[in-house]
Amino acid sequence: MLIFSPTTIRSLNPQPLPYLSFSHSISLPLPLRSLPTPSKSPHFPSFHINCIDAAQPFDYESHLKNRYIQSTSLKIAIIGFGNFGQFLSKTFLRHHHTLLAHSRTNYADLANHLGVSFYADPHDLFEQHPDVVLLSTSILSTETLLKKLPFQRLRRNTLFVDVLSVKEFPRNLFLKYLPPDFDILCTHPMFGPESGKTSWAGLPFVYDKVRIGDEESRIKRCDKFLDIFEKEGCRMVEMSCMEHDKYAAGSQFVTHTMGRVLEKFGLESSPINTKGYETLLNLVENTKGDSFDLYYGLFMYNQNALEQLERLDMAFESIKKDLFGRLHQVYRKQLFGDNNGEVEKKRSLAQKLLGNGSLTEPPLDNVRQDGS
């Protein structure tokens, strides 16, 4: 704090101010412009700038803000810091959560740039005692990973969360490999780096509280994690893992299948794109960024996927039959002309047939002309 105080006051005031002394002083010549020398003029007294170390006023607002952040923040360990893990971490950091990460690939530089602590060894990571361990691995490597994780280095009531695209599969793995005291929350953000790059508002987030302890602290911890997605505007959908897989097979798996079929087809933009065609191009764009392992996992580890694939195949065959059947009728017309009269005659005859193949009445040309 800087305080202006006079050491020797010469002014028009007949009563001089008292002398104030401080440990540090800086002389400042006055005036700054070319004027008469202060010492020779009674109108320009000599001033010293004296400073003293003083306590600043307590910033209650900042203190309360920091206390609120600490009370609502989590220490989240992300296992699998690939494309999707990095995508989630950027939003988690905006909500003031502390992030730790581990992955088979060394993402230390990228993690440091984002503000995430990267650990090459899961033992070192788990010794930091995270509140939440988030699995963002591929579906195919989940079981192998769970077998290797050093659970003994974690607190006994750690919350495990997954963000896999299938739900019954990780749920069963968690129940099989995790210690019984660990909490389990199965989730599926039904969006990715492409569909959620601008906003998460209105995008569905499915979750199932598979196993959450009764203690208030454990319930609040789960709610804090879900609050991240709720505050981002996600449409929160709570449903069982079984229900999720049933619906996802009819939506997500079919979407990925059609996107990959159109990608194989070689869909390309044109100067006369319609809105429907633009939708198809966007579908290809959104699905081709995902690895084939993800798509294979949707098929392999969702028991409803095979049924949907067979239904798609039957639907495609049915459309082909409708097209070729109508094309066959066009060719017959061109070859044999209009046979509407003959067709009506055959239709009338067919209506007279009984279920056993007999006729309700004999054809007229078989009736004897003599009436016998």
ChimeraX attribute file (.defattr): number of C-alpha atoms within 10 A of each C-alpha:
attribute: neighborCount
match mode: 1-to-1
recipient: residues
	/A:1	9
	/A:2	13
	/A:3	12
	/A:4	13
	/A:5	20
	/A:6	19
	/A:7	17
	/A:8	15
	/A:9	19
	/A:10	19
	/A:11	15
	/A:12	10
	/A:13	8
	/A:14	8
	/A:15	9
	/A:16	12
	/A:17	14
	/A:18	11
	/A:19	10
	/A:20	11
	/A:21	12
	/A:22	11
	/A:23	8
	/A:24	11
	/A:25	16
	/A:26	12
	/A:27	10
	/A:28	11
	/A:29	12
	/A:30	17
	/A:31	13
	/A:32	7
	/A:33	6
	/A:34	7
	/A:35	9
	/A:36	12
	/A:37	14
	/A:38	16
	/A:39	12
	/A:40	9
	/A:41	11
	/A:42	13
	/A:43	13
	/A:44	17
	/A:45	20
	/A:46	20
	/A:47	18
	/A:48	17
	/A:49	16
	/A:50	20
	/A:51	17
	/A:52	12
	/A:53	9
	/A:54	8
	/A:55	7
	/A:56	7
	/A:57	6
	/A:58	8
	/A:59	8
	/A:60	9
	/A:61	9
	/A:62	10
	/A:63	10
	/A:64	11
	/A:65	11
	/A:66	11
	/A:67	12
	/A:68	11
	/A:69	13
	/A:70	13
	/A:71	10
	/A:72	15
	/A:73	19
	/A:74	20
	/A:75	16
	/A:76	22
	/A:77	29
	/A:78	28
	/A:79	22
	/A:80	20
	/A:81	26
	/A:82	17
	/A:83	12
	/A:84	16
	/A:85	20
	/A:86	21
	/A:87	16
	/A:88	16
	/A:89	24
	/A:90	14
	/A:91	15
	/A:92	19
	/A:93	15
	/A:94	9
	/A:95	17
	/A:96	14
	/A:97	19
	/A:98	19
	/A:99	22
	/A:100	23
	/A:101	26
	/A:102	24
	/A:103	20
	/A:104	11
	/A:105	10
	/A:106	13
	/A:107	20
	/A:108	17
	/A:109	12
	/A:110	14
	/A:111	20
	/A:112	11
	/A:113	10
	/A:114	14
	/A:115	15
	/A:116	22
	/A:117	19
	/A:118	24
	/A:119	20
	/A:120	15
	/A:121	12
	/A:122	19
	/A:123	15
	/A:124	14
	/A:125	22
	/A:126	21
	/A:127	14
	/A:128	14
	/A:129	17
	/A:130	21
	/A:131	22
	/A:132	22
	/A:133	22
	/A:134	21
	/A:135	23
	/A:136	22
	/A:137	21
	/A:138	18
	/A:139	22
	/A:140	15
	/A:141	11
	/A:142	18
	/A:143	16
	/A:144	9
	/A:145	14
	/A:146	16
	/A:147	12
	/A:148	9
	/A:149	14
	/A:150	14
	/A:151	19
	/A:152	11
	/A:153	15
	/A:154	18
	/A:155	16
	/A:156	14
	/A:157	17
	/A:158	20
	/A:159	24
	/A:160	21
	/A:161	25
	/A:162	25
	/A:163	24
	/A:164	23
	/A:165	26
	/A:166	29
	/A:167	25
	/A:168	20
	/A:169	19
	/A:170	23
	/A:171	21
	/A:172	11
	/A:173	14
	/A:174	24
	/A:175	15
	/A:176	12
	/A:177	13
	/A:178	16
	/A:179	14
	/A:180	13
	/A:181	14
	/A:182	19
	/A:183	24
	/A:184	26
	/A:185	21
	/A:186	25
	/A:187	27
	/A:188	20
	/A:189	21
	/A:190	18
	/A:191	16
	/A:192	17
	/A:193	16
	/A:194	13
	/A:195	15
	/A:196	14
	/A:197	10
	/A:198	8
	/A:199	11
	/A:200	22
	/A:201	14
	/A:202	12
	/A:203	18
	/A:204	17
	/A:205	21
	/A:206	21
	/A:207	23
	/A:208	19
	/A:209	16
	/A:210	15
	/A:211	17
	/A:212	17
	/A:213	15
	/A:214	8
	/A:215	8
	/A:216	8
	/A:217	10
	/A:218	17
	/A:219	13
	/A:220	12
	/A:221	19
	/A:222	21
	/A:223	12
	/A:224	16
	/A:225	21
	/A:226	16
	/A:227	16
	/A:228	16
	/A:229	20
	/A:230	17
	/A:231	11
	/A:232	15
	/A:233	16
	/A:234	20
	/A:235	16
	/A:236	17
	/A:237	14
	/A:238	13
	/A:239	13
	/A:240	16
	/A:241	23
	/A:242	17
	/A:243	11
	/A:244	22
	/A:245	24
	/A:246	15
	/A:247	12
	/A:248	21
	/A:249	22
	/A:250	15
	/A:251	13
	/A:252	17
	/A:253	25
	/A:254	17
	/A:255	17
	/A:256	20
	/A:257	18
	/A:258	16
	/A:259	22
	/A:260	19
	/A:261	13
	/A:262	16
	/A:263	18
	/A:264	10
	/A:265	9
	/A:266	10
	/A:267	14
	/A:268	13
	/A:269	12
	/A:270	9
	/A:271	5
	/A:272	7
	/A:273	12
	/A:274	11
	/A:275	9
	/A:276	9
	/A:277	15
	/A:278	14
	/A:279	12
	/A:280	19
	/A:281	18
	/A:282	13
	/A:283	18
	/A:284	23
	/A:285	16
	/A:286	18
	/A:287	21
	/A:288	13
	/A:289	11
	/A:290	16
	/A:291	10
	/A:292	12
	/A:293	14
	/A:294	18
	/A:295	18
	/A:296	14
	/A:297	18
	/A:298	26
	/A:299	19
	/A:300	16
	/A:301	18
	/A:302	22
	/A:303	17
	/A:304	18
	/A:305	21
	/A:306	15
	/A:307	12
	/A:308	18
	/A:309	17
	/A:310	11
	/A:311	12
	/A:312	15
	/A:313	11
	/A:314	12
	/A:315	12
	/A:316	11
	/A:317	12
	/A:318	12
	/A:319	11
	/A:320	11
	/A:321	12
	/A:322	11
	/A:323	11
	/A:324	12
	/A:325	11
	/A:326	10
	/A:327	11
	/A:328	12
	/A:329	11
	/A:330	12
	/A:331	11
	/A:332	12
	/A:333	12
	/A:334	10
	/A:335	9
	/A:336	8
	/A:337	10
	/A:338	11
	/A:339	10
	/A:340	10
	/A:341	9
	/A:342	10
	/A:343	11
	/A:344	11
	/A:345	10
	/A:346	11
	/A:347	11
	/A:348	11
	/A:349	14
	/A:350	12
	/A:351	10
	/A:352	14
	/A:353	13
	/A:354	10
	/A:355	7
	/A:356	6
	/A:357	9
	/A:358	10
	/A:359	14
	/A:360	11
	/A:361	9
	/A:362	10
	/A:363	9
	/A:364	8
	/A:365	7
	/A:366	7
	/A:367	10
	/A:368	8
	/A:369	8
	/A:370	5
	/A:371	5
	/A:372	5
